[in-house]
Amino acid sequence: MPGVWQGLGVLLSLQLALLGLASDPCYDAARRPRYCLPEPADLAAGRPVQASATCGRPPQRLCAFRHPGDASSRRCRLCDGADPAAAHPAAYLTDAGGEATCWQSGPVANASLTLALGGRFELLYVALRFCSPRPHSLALYKSTDHGHSWTPFQFFSARCPQAYGLPPASAVSKASDHEAICTAAQTDPTPLVGGLVAFMPLAGRPLARAFEYSPVLQDWVTATDLRVALDRRHRGLGLRGREASYGVSELQVGGRCRCNGHAARCGAAGPGGAPQCQCRHNTAGPECETCRAFYCDRPWQRATPSDAHECVACECNRHSHRCRFNMELYKLSGRRSGGVCLNCRHHTAGRHCHYCQPGFKRDLARPITSRRACKACQCHPIGAVGSMCNQTTGQCQCKMGVTGLTCNRCAQGFQQSRTAHIPCIRVQEVMTTTAAYPLEWNTGTECQTHCNPSHGRVHMNLRKYCKKDYVLHAQLLATVESGEWWQFTTSVLAVYRQRQVPIRRGEQPLWVPRQDLACGCLLLQVGKAYLVIGNDAESPDPARLVLDRNSLALPWRNVWAHKLRRFQQQNRRGNCRSP
């Protein structure tokens, strides 16, 4: 039986949880986010009110009317602050007594009531129920900085120009949509008791229907404190000045927590006693005024009836829990995504942690969201140039003469050396004049007149170096016949003298006339490295790298590198002069 009860308890808890999700006003039945607001409440109920004047200190005789329309129903009583039964403190303004209790100011010309709301709220209405005749002139002020500064909210007066310097207005124009106006309404002294003065901040405002799209009106109804200024009483009502008083039985302030359309409930007070919105839509803050951590792929916006503007999580492929928002990226993406992931883990990198760090390659057998999506390149510490490899293939960058995915063995034609700097050296071979191409040697007069190949030793000095347009160290990788030309795939390893049309390092095509190879003007073999020397003026196509009978291609010797670098430095100093 205990197991049965336990199972029923779990089932009940699950049903209650589902019911709570279904009844969440901030989401519809399909769990799509929607605009939501907290329920309105009386923000003044039970809160202390600070009055500038209160009768009873010392005790004094005050008179008031018993019937709303009977001026002869005057009744006088003693107000004594020391006697709870005869006192009329400001606490009566917001207590639960309603019209049965009443605050009295005493015989003063003007008085003020100040109410601290305890936080930022959006006000819906302000209502005062009087236990004395309504005042001749009354002003409402609001503060948005907890009483440090005050802004006019509304003026009531039978004589607006004399009392407040404003013309009487019965309607609000668009130009004054966020400004206080003065009206003569609700200033008549009758009823003599129980009269009401009520103000609704959005009533009559031209843009009130578009309130959720108007930041100006949203700020207009926002307040942290409220002040009521009772500036002048009506005269000639049968009350002597020393017996007349301002009297208010109820002060009500209707409003709701300012949650920017992202919360339907306002919970327990936060720091400093301010109410805290129970934020939804992945928002956070006392007023749901920002996005939760990691939910900043789009900029925060206030919710509207047409769009809840839910905060969206950054896409980090499960490799990060932190991100930041970048407005430039957001605009470039067509306002779809602006999140930038921070501190990517599991050896990933990039805005979305979507590729591997240097020194790691993708394991294509695992999804990018896997913790093991990236694995180390494992480049050989001696055979590889560094620890980085191709992100997709995993191919490490090998030193000259080294091959393999991780650069762990010598290439064909190379053998292991005894130095880590040059781990593989070329196998010394006997030079032959046998070409590696299916050519028919023509030893007749045509080749004798075509070129005069020199097979002797070539001495390179600064003078000869300066006469050439380009000097290269290149290795022949492959070849293919193309009509009257042979196209070599060449890896340019170093450029010791640059021509007018720049030659870049790396793989590029090298063109050799078919007849020049057939006649032995150039002796070339795939897999070998050469010192290539030529002039642009003698080349049939200066835009391409062409070797012909006027060029030199000498089997590379390592001792040349130091000498050529020295020539290169002298050329940069200006020691090469045009012939």
Salt bridges, closest charged atoms under 4 A:
ASP24 OD2 - ARG280 NH2 2.55
ASP28 OD2 - ARG32 NE 3.06
GLU122 OE2 - ARG258 NH1 3.88
GLU122 OE2 - ARG302 NH2 3.15
GLU212 OE1 - ARG302 NE 2.97
ASP219 OD1 - ARG258 NH2 3.69
GLU243 OE2 - ARG61 NH1 2.39
GLU243 OE1 - ARG74 NH1 3.82
GLU243 OE2 - ARG240 NH2 2.63
GLU287 OE2 - ARG120 NE 2.48
GLU287 OE1 - ARG258 NE 3.62
ASP307 OD2 - HIS309 ND1 3.75
ASP363 OD2 - ARG366 NE 3.34
GLU429 OE1 - LYS528 NZ 3.31
GLU481 OE2 - ARG514 NE 2.82
ASP516 OD1 - HIS450 NE2 2.49
ASP536 OD1 - ARG499 NH1 3.78
ASP541 OD2 - ARG544 NE 3.11
